[in-house]
C-alpha cells in the first residue's frame, strides 16, 4: 500500500514545492532525492537506484542536440540588435499602409519573418513594441487591438521553425527535430493566416479600430518601395534558407545549422555596421543565462523522473488516463486542457520537462504519432505566453509600452488572439494531416499492404552454377 502511494505523493510534493515558490529546477531535484531516501529507508527502493543518476547526468552533458538551444538563442539576440526588425517593420508597414489594418498586417508578417529568422520571443515582442506600437497608436489604432496583435505575433517564434520549443519537445519526446520542424510548417502557416483573417474581420466590422495609413505618412512609393522591400527581406530570407534548408535537406544537424545561423547573424550585424563589443557581450550573457536555466531544469527533471519511474509513477499516470472516456480523442482533449491551464502559471520549459516525459509513453502506447503530439503541444504552449497572470509576452510589451497604455488593455487585447490560437489547435487535433503530411511519418505505409517481391531463383545443378546465380542477384541489387 505504501509503495502504491509513493507516485501520487511525489506529484503532490512537487506541486507543493512549486506553490511555495521554490525554483523549479531545485524543486524537481530535491523532491526526487527526498522520496528516493524515503523509499530506501522504508525498504521500498534499493540504494543501487541512485547509482544510475551520474550516468543520466553525463547523458545530458553528451546530448549534442541541446547545443542547438544556445546557438539559436545567440543568433536571435544578435539579429534583434542588428536593426533587422526595425528595417522590416518600417518597410513592410509602408507596403501594407494603404490597406485598412495595414500596420497590423505588417506586424503579423514581420513577426512571422522574425520568428523564422530569430526564434526568440522576447526579442520579437520588444522590438515590435518599441517600433510599431507608438506608430499604431499615433494613427488611431485601438489600443487592445494594437497590443494584442504585437503580443500574438511575437509568440509565433514558439511554433515557426527554428523554434527552440520544438527542439526541446523533440528531445523530450524522442522524435526527429527535422520531422518536428517539417510538421510545424503547415500549422504555423495556418496560424499566421488565421491571425491576418481576424485583423481583416476587425478592420471590416470596426474600421476606426484599424485605419489605413494616411497618405502623408507613406514616404515610399512605386519602384523605390519595392526596392526597399527586397533589400530588407533578402538577408533574413537567406539566413532562413541557410538554417532550415540545411536541416530539411539533411546537410546539417540542428546543432550545426544553429552554429551556421549564429555565424550568419554575426555577418549580417557586421555588414550593417552594428557589431560592437558591448552588443556581443550582452548577447553572450543572455544566451548563457537561458542555456543554464534550461540545463538546470533538465537535470532536475532527470532526477525526478528516475525516482518517479522507480515507484511506478509512469504506470500510475497511464492508469489515470485509462479512466478518461473517449479513448485517444479523450486523452488528447484532457491533456491539452491540462496543459492550457498549467500555462497560466508555469513556463513552457517547466511544462515540457516535467509533464511531457510522463505523457509521451502513454501517447505512444495509444498509437499517437509523437511528431503530431509534439506540434500540438507546441501550439498549446504558445498560448502560455499570452495568458495572464504570467504570460511573458504581456510582461515584455508592458516593459516597453507607453504609459498611457493600461495593463488591462493589454490583457483585453490578447483574449481574441488566444481564441484564434485555440481554434488552430483544434484544427491540428482534428486534422492530423496538417502535421504528418510533410513528415516521414506521413509517408509510412500500412504494413499490412506492403508487398515484398522476391525474384525466382532457378535451382542450379552444381556449386559453380549456384555461385554464379548468387553473383548475378547481387549485381542486380547494387
Steps between C-alpha positions, in 0.01 A plus 500: 500500500784740587671431166179577308470836677856610414421622147198720588684633807801590284277691260325677788838580657623659177184712478554612861863599430395702195213674683742598777705685240813286486694508169372226273838335435581466870142401590516213249837372618424541871163329467653206313784453750267539800269222385795286398634514857152437644455200273843360593438546873162326475651217300290580194799592281853366467797733569649395166229711333702818555805347330320555168483875565859598398462314172174686430668835569794418275249404232355854519848651465572285195173587325620707205145588396469729802788710364255631240320696774785745581590529130147601394461726804824680421400533134168658593652746745762617250237547228272692737783743578614532137198711399338238277165527682495878472570495125240227437223670697560838339507371142222239527289757683535726196407211270176416688432861600221582248288206626273511806682322776818525293727566796355198683555286189858626487554406866371145439708459183816632665429293813491186287820599319678581826380171647649310206829687521549558874276257691514718815167627635635772728697657214199501266248644748734768634617606154145528362377665819766770479466563126140425400286575806565878508431523125176300528378713789596820318278411204195406706522124550299348783735442793378144573531407132846656466639336816329168429636469147855581617490243782345232279742560211798489736400155625518355147862423584360216713373296208672627184834322439774539616305506826694421818180351643481245217860396568417441866181311413684282249765414757245420774276295269791322328388628158700638211554878507482506120161328506383732778599802291334360187188411697473855634515670158135461395350569847714813536388619155137438601558693822649801319208494255249479788657802673481702177140388443404620848660842436319521165166425670560764769600753231179428308267507802671786688691713248591755768689235700753436220514791252719515192821698514444864387648598164736744667654221708581286196844635410594221258314420177537318170822326408680661796269323745540159335877553486504562875281193558746281312800651677362441851352156430790334320741474800255330740368275223855391416560425867177301521602296197847447646362369828180317411605393150811328632287308754222402258745389230699292749818700449533603864368399841297757698809574710716559194226710339474707819875560491476610135210727590700660782790567262256636241345734756845632593574555131173693447568714807852569368371598156253743660776648714320401823749242628643645823675346796228616743225345285695175466555481875132562580393230252747250645390573858131458414572180309698358794218579743234334286714193425584458870133536590404226254781265609420530871132428438597201286732365772231547765236331285739206439540446875124520549423268206750235619332466840147549365542209260659289773179531704293409190389860449476446126253215557302720739472773235400241240227365728370854559464568128347157439203625704444791260204427269533532125821303442770685306284809436403523866868472596600777259223734616577450870876538448458822305257645754740410781798658323298809411410554868860437613613760246337769716754429775804312362763572237501285186840348592359387834193343338713330234750347742256410780183388327594374155732219615196362685259544210719387209498124592120510537462672162737252332313203651172640365654519151516882487763629256754677723582771243130586474479490880805727532377764253161493670661562840720772346196695380338454840810621682502805273185623675687492834686813386169685461296384800509709818620515771842366384488545121854609420401684180274720711793589727733562206253741337410667831868581554523701175141623448420872550357595837159583357452134405346331803587144602130408488489608135791267422318213674177576312688521173646149516171320578375473137845395382508223762165385359648501147793286617263256673298474177817411307587247773157340453566479124834328561334251737215433258716479187831322576594526131586866556804370689574157355459593132858629471672274753652158453214359707255615234680290241488176701276242341273255672716189566204279411505636145875481441581251226847346492600333176785249495638415156484131416825306522553211264630199686857456376644161443853561629678717759657707220157573350365591845788746553437657157129538577572669835750736332239589235242587768754709690579699186128571453470643851801734472 
